[in-house]
Amino acid sequence: MSSPYQEEHDLFRKTVRDFAEKELAPHVDEWEKDELFPNWVFERAGELGIFGAHYPEAVGGAGGDYWMSIVKAEELTRCGAAGLTMGLLVQSDMATPVINDIGTDEQKAEFLKPALEGDKIAALGVSEPGAGSDVAGLRTTARLVGDEYVINGSKTYITNGTRADFVTLMVKTDPEAGHNGISIILCPTDLPGFSVSRKLEKAGNWCSDTAELFFDDVKVPKRYLLGKPGMGFVYLMQNFQSERLVGAASGLAASRRALDRSVAWGRDRVAFGKPLIKREYWQQKFADLYTKQEAAEALTYKAVGAYNEEKYVKKGMLSMETTKLVSMSKAYVGDVTGEIMDECVQFHGGMGYLEELWVARAWRDARLLRIGGGATEVMRYAIAKIIGL
């Protein structure tokens, strides 16, 4: 394939790479132990224009295309901690795109613009204790009383949840209407009745805060409803595609570096009289892994190209064909990245199982890709529906 990147993408890539390698990477070991990265990271990313590169200039962005977002997802992984990458991607590609798509000018000024500038931290509130990938099963309600929505319920697995200034919140405004009763409300977290129930302990992505949120008669002004009531499920399905693509892109970038670092290590690691990488078994294994990585990247770039064409060039709704490609990319990259990270641990032997080596963290962190943003099983179900099975 010819490269989709132009000079502006390359300049942006350098900005993000320098930020990740020089300003973030030196601190990630400390932040992993603290299980939280500091808020100045959001502020600095906003200052550098990293969040808004693919947003219109009218909302504080740089007016770039969606390939800018892929550059960001790829280069942020150079910080060495997927939790940090995820926290920043939630800010720019998960909790905020829907505000740009359907928000009013007032909503964009109050929520989107300060999020892109790094002045407000955003979270996406979808999953609940009884409704993860099954979005239609959520139970958090928002009842319209006069000029306010009164919200009751809870959310879980919420990235940036302990410190978010607002939550892009999925709620049931009509509990009897199934997925047609779902709406999206922008919920500031300084309102009475909102609370963080607890911070969750995770197997990986340690420096990213993940929380349970509780809503007890939280009164939100009616003007914070995003789009039309009852259309939240449709809006979210469109929004999910961006989340899945940046997840795939970051997973691919991390897995490619894992392969390269492992091979470099294997050139120096001598076992039974010669470098480990010279063993035929591992040569065959890495040949396969690099091939799968290339195939996954080609599929992902095809999906990104289709997404960019429909969303940024034609400025329309995504087709089922593009949704299919995104789902294929998310599912395949999750499997390939998981296999690559697992084999890299195996290649390092006992050293690979030690926390002091980079590969253990990469292995732990990569496991989330097959769960977050839609489980792999859900992606395959979506693919099956689209191709008529």
C-alpha positions in Angstrom: 0.0 0.0 0.0 1.1 3.6 -0.6 1.5 5.5 2.6 -1.5 7.5 3.8 0.8 10.0 5.6 1.7 13.4 4.4 4.1 16.0 5.7 1.7 17.3 8.3 1.3 13.8 9.7 5.1 13.3 9.9 5.5 16.6 11.8 2.7 15.6 14.2 4.3 12.2 14.6 7.5 13.8 15.8 5.6 16.0 18.3 3.8 13.0 19.8 6.9 10.8 19.7 9.0 13.4 21.6 6.3 13.8 24.1 6.0 10.1 24.7 9.7 9.3 24.8 11.1 12.4 26.5 8.3 13.6 28.9 6.4 10.4 29.7 8.6 7.4 29.4 11.1 8.5 32.1 8.2 8.5 34.7 6.1 5.5 33.8 7.8 3.1 36.3 6.9 5.4 39.1 3.4 6.0 37.8 2.8 2.3 37.4 3.7 1.8 41.1 1.5 4.7 42.1 -1.3 3.3 39.9 -2.0 6.8 38.6 -0.3 9.2 36.2 -0.6 12.9 37.2 -3.1 15.4 35.7 -0.3 17.6 34.2 -0.1 14.9 31.5 -3.5 15.9 30.2 -2.6 19.6 30.4 0.7 19.1 28.5 -1.0 17.0 25.8 -3.5 19.7 25.3 -0.9 22.4 25.2 1.0 20.4 22.4 -2.2 20.0 20.4 -2.2 16.2 20.7 -5.8 15.8 21.7 -7.3 18.1 19.0 -5.2 17.3 15.9 -8.1 15.6 14.1 -10.8 18.0 15.3 -12.1 21.1 13.5 -10.4 24.4 14.2 -13.8 25.7 15.3 -13.6 23.6 18.5 -10.0 24.2 19.2 -8.5 21.5 17.0 -6.0 21.6 14.1 -8.4 20.6 11.4 -6.6 17.4 10.5 -8.0 14.1 9.2 -8.4 10.8 11.1 -4.9 9.6 10.2 -3.8 12.2 12.8 -5.5 10.2 15.4 -3.8 7.0 14.3 -0.4 8.7 14.4 -1.2 9.7 18.0 -2.3 6.2 19.0 0.8 4.7 17.5 3.3 7.1 19.0 1.9 7.4 22.5 2.7 3.7 23.0 6.4 4.7 23.1 5.8 5.9 26.7 5.9 2.2 27.6 2.6 1.9 29.6 -0.7 1.1 27.9 -2.6 2.5 30.9 -1.2 6.0 30.1 -1.9 5.6 26.4 -5.5 4.6 27.2 -6.2 7.4 29.6 -5.2 9.9 26.9 -7.1 8.2 24.1 -10.2 8.1 26.2 -9.9 11.9 26.4 -9.5 12.4 22.7 -11.1 9.5 20.9 -13.7 7.8 23.2 -15.4 10.3 25.5 -15.4 13.3 23.1 -16.0 12.5 19.4 -19.7 12.2 19.9 -19.8 15.8 21.4 -18.2 17.0 18.2 -20.6 15.0 16.0 -23.9 16.0 17.6 -23.2 18.5 20.3 -24.5 22.1 20.2 -22.2 25.0 20.0 -22.7 25.6 23.7 -21.9 22.0 24.6 -18.8 22.1 22.5 -17.6 25.3 24.2 -18.4 24.0 27.7 -17.1 20.5 27.4 -15.3 19.6 24.1 -13.0 22.6 23.8 -11.6 22.5 27.3 -11.1 18.7 27.0 -9.0 19.2 23.9 -7.0 21.8 25.6 -6.4 19.5 28.6 -8.2 21.8 31.0 -11.1 19.3 31.7 -10.7 15.6 32.0 -13.3 13.4 30.3 -14.6 9.9 30.9 -17.0 7.7 28.9 -19.7 6.1 31.0 -21.2 3.1 29.3 -20.5 -0.2 31.2 -22.4 -1.2 34.3 -22.1 -4.1 36.7 -24.7 -6.0 34.7 -24.2 -4.5 31.2 -20.7 -4.4 29.6 -20.6 -5.2 25.9 -24.4 -5.6 26.0 -25.1 -1.8 25.9 -28.8 -2.2 25.4 -29.0 -3.9 28.9 -27.9 -0.8 30.8 -30.1 0.3 33.7 -28.9 3.8 34.7 -31.9 6.0 34.2 -32.4 9.7 33.6 -35.9 11.0 34.3 -36.9 14.4 32.9 -38.4 16.6 35.6 -39.0 20.1 34.4 -35.8 21.4 32.9 -33.6 18.8 34.5 -32.7 15.1 34.1 -32.6 13.2 37.4 -30.0 10.4 37.1 -29.9 7.3 39.2 -27.7 4.2 38.7 -24.1 3.2 38.5 -21.2 2.7 36.0 -18.2 0.5 36.2 -14.8 0.0 34.5 -14.7 3.8 33.8 -11.2 5.0 32.7 -10.3 8.4 34.1 -13.3 7.9 36.4 -11.6 8.9 39.7 -10.7 12.4 38.4 -13.0 13.2 35.4 -14.5 16.6 35.3 -17.4 15.3 33.2 -18.7 12.0 32.0 -20.2 11.4 28.6 -23.0 9.2 30.1 -25.2 6.6 28.5 -28.6 6.5 30.3 -32.1 5.1 29.8 -34.5 8.0 29.3 -37.3 5.5 28.4 -36.7 2.3 30.4 -39.4 0.5 28.5 -38.1 1.2 25.0 -35.1 -1.1 24.9 -32.2 0.3 22.9 -34.5 2.9 21.5 -34.8 4.4 25.0 -31.1 5.1 25.4 -29.8 8.7 25.4 -26.5 10.4 26.0 -26.1 13.1 28.7 -23.0 15.2 29.5 -22.8 14.9 33.3 -20.4 17.2 35.3 -18.9 15.4 38.3 -19.2 18.3 40.7 -23.0 17.9 41.0 -24.6 16.7 44.2 -25.4 13.0 44.2 -22.4 12.0 42.1 -19.7 9.9 43.7 -16.8 7.6 43.0 -17.8 4.4 44.7 -14.3 2.9 44.5 -11.1 2.7 42.4 -10.8 -0.7 40.8 -7.6 -2.8 41.0 -6.7 -4.3 37.6 -4.4 -7.0 36.2 -2.8 -4.5 33.9 -2.9 -0.9 32.7 -2.0 0.0 36.3 -1.3 3.7 35.8 -4.7 4.3 34.4 -7.4 5.0 37.0 -10.5 2.8 36.6 -13.5 3.5 38.8 -17.1 2.6 39.7 -19.3 5.7 39.6 -22.6 6.2 41.5 -25.5 8.5 40.7 -28.0 9.3 43.4 -30.6 11.7 42.1 -28.0 13.7 40.2 -29.8 16.7 38.6 -28.4 17.6 35.2 -29.7 20.5 33.1 -31.8 19.4 30.2 -29.4 21.4 27.9 -26.7 18.8 28.5 -28.6 16.1 26.6 -26.5 15.2 23.5 -28.5 15.0 20.3 -32.1 13.6 20.4 -33.5 11.5 23.2 -33.7 7.8 22.4 -30.9 8.0 19.8 -28.1 7.3 22.1 -27.5 3.8 21.0 -27.2 4.8 17.4 -24.8 7.6 18.3 -22.7 5.3 20.5 -22.4 2.6 17.8 -20.9 5.3 15.5 -18.6 6.6 18.4 -17.4 3.1 19.2 -15.8 2.7 15.8 -13.2 5.4 16.6 -12.5 3.8 20.0 -11.9 0.4 18.3 -9.6 1.8 15.6 -7.3 3.7 18.0 -7.3 0.6 20.2 -6.2 -1.5 17.3 -3.6 1.0 16.2 -2.0 1.3 19.6 -2.0 -2.5 20.0 -0.3 -2.9 16.7 2.4 -0.3 17.5 3.1 -1.9 20.9 3.3 -5.4 19.4 5.7 -4.3 16.6 8.1 -2.8 19.2 7.8 -5.9 21.3 8.9 -8.0 18.3 11.8 -5.7 17.5 13.0 -5.5 21.1 12.7 -9.2 21.5 14.7 -10.0 18.4 17.4 -7.5 19.5 17.6 -9.2 22.9 17.7 -12.6 21.2 20.8 -11.7 19.2 22.7 -11.2 22.5 21.2 -14.0 24.5 23.4 -17.1 24.1 21.8 -20.5 24.8 23.5 -23.8 24.1 26.4 -22.2 22.3 24.7 -19.6 20.0 22.4 -16.6 20.0 18.8 -17.6 20.8 17.5 -15.9 17.7 19.6 -18.3 15.6 17.6 -21.2 16.8 15.4 -22.4 13.9 12.3 -22.8 16.1 12.4 -19.1 17.0 13.3 -18.0 13.5 10.1 -19.8 12.3 8.1 -18.4 15.2 9.1 -14.8 14.6 8.6 -15.1 10.9 5.0 -16.0 11.5 4.5 -13.3 14.1 5.9 -10.6 11.9 3.7 -11.9 9.1 0.6 -11.7 11.3 1.5 -8.3 12.5 1.8 -7.0 8.9 -1.5 -8.6 8.0 -3.2 -7.0 11.0 -1.8 -3.6 10.1 -2.9 -3.9 6.5 -6.5 -4.7 7.7 -6.5 -1.9 10.2 -5.2 0.7 7.7 -7.9 -0.4 5.3 -10.5 0.1 8.0 -9.0 3.5 8.9 -9.0 4.6 5.3 -12.7 3.7 4.9 -13.5 5.4 8.2 -11.6 8.6 7.2 -13.2 8.7 3.8 -16.8 8.4 5.1 -16.4 10.5 8.3 -13.9 13.1 7.3 -14.1 13.5 3.6 -17.7 12.8 2.9 -18.7 13.8 6.5 -21.5 11.2 6.6 -22.6 8.2 8.6 -20.5 5.1 8.6 -21.6 2.3 6.3 -22.0 -1.3 7.4 -19.0 -2.2 5.2 -16.8 0.1 7.2 -18.3 -1.1 10.5 -17.5 -4.6 9.4 -13.8 -3.7 8.6 -13.5 -2.0 12.0 -14.9 -5.0 13.8 -12.6 -7.3 11.9 -9.6 -5.1 12.7 -10.5 -5.0 16.4 -11.0 -8.7 16.7 -7.9 -9.8 14.7 -5.5 -7.3 16.2 -6.6 -8.4 19.7 -5.8 -12.0 18.9 -2.5 -11.2 17.1 -1.3 -8.8 19.7 -2.1 -11.3 22.5 -0.2 -14.0 20.7 2.8 -11.8 20.0 3.1 -10.6 23.6 2.7 -14.1 24.9 5.4 -15.5 22.6 7.7 -12.6 23.6 7.3 -13.5 27.2 8.1 -17.1 26.4 11.1 -16.1 24.3 12.6 -14.3 27.3 12.1 -17.3 29.6 12.1 -16.7 33.3 13.2 -13.2 32.8 10.0 -12.5 30.8 8.0 -13.2 33.9 9.7 -10.7 36.0 8.1 -7.3 36.6 11.5 -5.6 36.2 11.5 -6.4 32.5 9.4 -4.4 30.0 7.9 -7.5 28.4 5.9 -8.5 31.5 4.0 -5.2 31.6 3.5 -5.3 27.8 2.0 -8.8 28.1 -0.4 -7.8 31.0 -1.5 -4.6 29.3 -2.2 -6.2 26.0 -4.8 -8.5 27.4 -7.3 -5.7 27.7 -7.5 -5.3 23.9 -9.7 -8.4 23.6 -12.1 -7.0 26.2 -12.3 -3.2 26.2 -14.3 -1.3 23.5 -16.3 -4.4 22.7 -15.2 -7.9 23.5 -13.7 -10.0 20.7 -16.8 -12.3 20.8 -19.0 -9.3 20.3 -16.9 -8.2 17.3 -17.3 -11.6 15.7 -21.0 -11.5 16.3 -21.2 -8.1 14.6 -19.2 -9.4 11.6 -21.5 -12.4 11.4 -24.6 -10.2 11.3 -23.2 -7.8 8.7 -22.1 -10.6 6.3 -25.6 -12.3 6.6 -24.9 -15.2 8.9 
